[in-house]
Structure formats: structure tokens, C-alpha cells
Amino acid sequence: MNNENKGLSLALVTVVCWGVLAIGLKVASRAVDSFTIVWIRFALAFSFLSIWFLITDRKQFRILIKPPWQLILATIGLSINYIGFQIGVELTSPSIAQVVIQIGPVLLALAGIFFFHEKIRKQQLLGFGVVIVGFVLFYYEQLKAVFTSPEKFNAGIALLVLGAIAWSVYAVMQKKLVTKYPPQTLNLFLYGLPTILYLPLANFETLGNISFEWWLLLLFLGANTLVAYGCMNASLKYIDANKVSALLVNNPIITFIIMAILSWKQVSWIPAEHFSILAWVGALMFIFGAFMVVKKGNKN
């Protein structure tokens, strides 16, 4: 397999992982509270990565002793992103959460223009416009559908937007750091600090009372975190970042397809999702607009 195919394959693994993640989080929230889910995702990812470095390269643990300030800020951003996305999924739905969280890559593109002085192209300007129109259509349709509890829905959307903003902060800092540090070394701190920060908020009594099946789901969510970010970082070794971004922004499509199948099957373990034609148009416009924003020209 050549480098191009390696990079695309690794990025696609991340797309699939993130496509099913929101569904797993929604199901897990039936048995475990949001803060405990977030803590266990970070804790498991940190544990897996620590074991790997204990076997392969113990020098990487030095990052835990004296981290750069950009890494601390990136970690705070990622910590907020995780809890914002988790509670946002719980208050809305997997598909809605996956659409709204794509604001993150769009904000990262804006950061590239304002902070990294990247040139803005006509395609990007058009993409920003499509994103705004798509979001308004999608949000309006969903708000009508949940008129019985608009406060709860609005709170979920607000937390998802906050999570997207926090992710863009993480991504901007990560963009600066990866030129000096190996990505997995950065991930060791990115998983480690939140494990400590969320420790007082984790409900261990709940974890002691759940069944083996729920533990399997939590283990899957932890492994999903490690595999998704690991494959994303590895893909950057083989293909350009803009190609990776263009693939990742399409992960809501995976969520939409799976949720459509589950709704058709009328499963009892996750609420069904039903979208109007206008909502589908808005969601697809949003995703396509985000794709236009993150996809750079060949010269870049």
C-alpha cells in the first residue's frame, strides 16, 4: 500500500470511529452520567497509551512533568469539548450533535485566516455562506420538532457550540505543537490532565453497579478515543492535513446512515430520529459547506 492509500485508510478509520461515537455516547448516557463517561474515556485512553510507552519509550513521560503552556491550553480546550459534546448528545440526538460539532473545523479554518495569515479563497467564502444557511435551516426544523422542551434543546445546542469552539482552541494549539513534539507524546498529556481534572466529578458508585454489557460499551468508548486520534495523527504522516480535514468533516454522514437504520428497525435502546426534507437539506448543506471551507487548493 502506497503512502496515499495508507493515509486515506487511517483517516477513514477515524471517520468511522467518530461516526459511531455519538451513538455510543447517547446509549451510555442511559446508565452513566456525563461526567463519569468523559472521565472514563480519558482514563482508559491514558492507561492504554501509558502502557504502550512503558513498553516502547519511557522518555515520553517527561512531557507530564514540564508541559508547554500551549499544551495546557489545548488540554483545557479538549476537556471542555468532551463534556460539551457529551451533554449536547444527551440533550439532543447523535445526528444533531454531529452536525453542530462541525462548527469546530469551520472555526479552525477561520483561525488559519486570522492567526496563521492563510489566504482566504472564493470557495471558502462560499462555503462559509452555505454553512450558515444550512445551520439555520437544520436548527429551525429541529427546534420545531422539539417544541415541547425548547429550553432543553437550546441548552444542548449551546453546549455543542461551546464544545466546537473549545475544539478549535485545542486544534490551533495542536497545530503549533506538532512541529516540535510527536503527536502521541502530546496525547499522553492531553489524556492525562483531564483524567485528573474530571476525577472528583466521576461517580464510581454508578460504575460499581452497572452490568458487564455497560462496561463493554464504556471500554469501547475509551478505545474509540485512542484509536480515532491515533489514526488521525498517523494519517498526517502520509497525506496533507487538508485531505484529512476534508474526510473528517463528513463523519456525520456515518451517524445519519446508522441512525436511519436503527430508527427503521425501531430498536428500543436509543430514541428514533425523524428528519423532515428541509432538515435533511439543511444538514447536507452544512456538511458540504464545511467541506468547502476545510478543503484547500492543490498549491496548499
Secondary structure, DSSP 8 states (H G I E B T S, - for coil): --HHHHHHHHHHHHHHHHHHHHHHHHHHTTTS-HHHHHHHHHHHHHHHHHHHHHHH-GGGGGGGTS--HHHHHHHHHHHHHHHHHHHHHHHS-HHHHHHHTTHHHHHHHHHHHHTS-----HHHHHHHHHHHHHHHHHHHHHHHHTTTSHHHHHHHHHHHHHHHHHHHHHHHHHHHHTTTS-HHHHHHHHHHHHHHHTGGG--HHHHHHS-HHHHHHHHHHHHHHHHHHHHHHHHTTTS-HHHHHHHHTTHHHHHHHHHHHHHHHT-SSS------HHHHHHHHHHHHHHHHHH---TT-
